[in-house]
Amino acid sequence: MTDAPDGTLATLYPVLAALPAAARQRLQARAQVISMPAGATVFDELQACHGFPFVLSGGLRVVKAAPNGRELPLYRVTPGETCIISSACLLGRAPYNARGIAEVETRLLLLPNADFQALLDEPAFRDFVFQLFSERIADLMQLIEEVAFRKLDQRLAALLLGKGPRLHVTHQQLADELGSVREIVSRLLKGFAEQGLVALAREQVAILDPAGLRRVAGV
């Protein structure tokens, strides 16, 4: 492995310090650093999973794509985290069932499948993987609840409130985060503007009435 100092990796993933020396040496020798430009597809549906990714810098957006091209964001993976879909595919020896996209220029440390399976014999690493499963499943359950039970205007209002008083974002980016289409989000934003909740400008949304947005969001 090159271009991934052990100190940097251990800082991002402290669990690795709990591994026996032989396991750490195996990881260092076998894992490979991969650089991906912004917007690159890191993995795609039905592709085989060849390794376990550690994110060194940048980040991934994991989405579920529909046949019509729409995407539902599932979660993000930032440095110090890892991808449970990759873990599930390796554990189940199954292909990917979602798509991973580099949000910005991203560097990954990819641990081959055989070495991932060997590390699972180490209690500290096994606990780390299953703790991630627990956290991500909780996040995905919340996403399912929002999609199934909250109207899109409520979800949009909550999304706006979580991004600060002034957003530098396109309607398409908001639609992507909500798993919707730009035309619907634009129509909802226009309605918010007519109610005096927000002010719209090119690639900007300014929140004028946070309390009003909270009422819409139901929070």
LINDA-V597952 format. One record per backbone hydrogen bond with DSSP energy under -1.0 kcal/mol. CO is the residue of the C=O (numbers start at 1). NH is the residue of the N-H. E is the energy in kcal/mol with one decimal. If there is no record, write none. Layout:
co->[CO,CO]
nh->[NH,NH]
e->[E,E]
This chain:
co->[5,6,7,8,9,13,14,15,16,20,21,22,23,24,25,26,27,32,34,36,37,40,43,44,47,50,52,54,55,57,59,60,61,62,62,63,64,66,70,72,75,77,78,81,83,84,85,86,87,88,89,96,99,100,100,101,102,106,107,107,108,109,110,111,112,113,114,115,116,118,119,122,123,124,125,126,127,128,129,130,131,132,133,134,135,136,137,138,139,140,141,142,143,144,145,146,151,152,153,154,155,156,157,158,160,165,167,170,171,172,173,174,175,175,181,182,183,184,185,186,187,188,189,190,191,192,193,197,197,199,201,204,205,206,209,210,211,212,213,214,214]
nh->[9,10,11,12,13,16,17,18,19,24,25,26,27,28,29,30,31,110,108,106,40,102,100,47,96,113,111,109,80,107,103,77,101,74,75,99,72,69,66,64,62,60,81,55,87,88,89,90,91,92,94,46,63,42,43,61,39,36,56,57,34,54,32,52,116,117,118,119,120,121,122,126,127,128,129,130,131,132,133,134,135,136,137,138,139,140,141,142,143,144,145,146,147,148,149,150,155,156,157,158,159,160,161,162,163,207,205,174,175,176,177,178,179,180,185,186,187,188,189,190,191,192,193,194,195,197,196,208,209,206,204,201,167,199,213,214,215,216,217,218,219]
e->[-2.1,-2.6,-1.9,-2.0,-2.5,-2.1,-1.6,-1.4,-1.3,-2.1,-2.5,-2.0,-2.2,-2.5,-2.2,-2.4,-2.5,-3.3,-3.0,-2.8,-2.0,-2.7,-2.5,-1.9,-2.9,-1.3,-2.7,-3.1,-1.0,-1.7,-2.2,-2.3,-2.5,-3.1,-1.3,-2.9,-2.6,-2.2,-3.1,-2.2,-2.8,-2.4,-2.4,-1.1,-1.9,-3.1,-2.3,-2.3,-2.8,-2.6,-1.9,-3.1,-2.8,-2.6,-1.3,-2.8,-3.5,-3.1,-2.6,-1.5,-3.0,-2.5,-2.1,-2.9,-2.3,-2.7,-1.7,-2.3,-1.4,-1.5,-2.2,-2.6,-2.7,-1.8,-2.3,-2.3,-2.2,-1.8,-1.8,-2.0,-2.3,-2.8,-2.7,-1.7,-1.9,-2.9,-2.4,-1.8,-2.1,-2.6,-2.2,-2.3,-2.7,-2.7,-2.6,-1.8,-2.1,-2.7,-2.2,-2.3,-2.2,-2.5,-2.2,-1.3,-1.7,-3.1,-2.1,-1.9,-2.4,-2.5,-2.0,-1.6,-1.0,-2.6,-1.9,-3.0,-1.9,-2.2,-2.7,-2.4,-1.9,-2.4,-2.6,-2.3,-1.4,-2.6,-1.5,-2.3,-2.0,-2.8,-2.1,-2.1,-3.2,-2.4,-2.1,-2.4,-1.8,-1.9,-2.8,-1.4,-2.1]
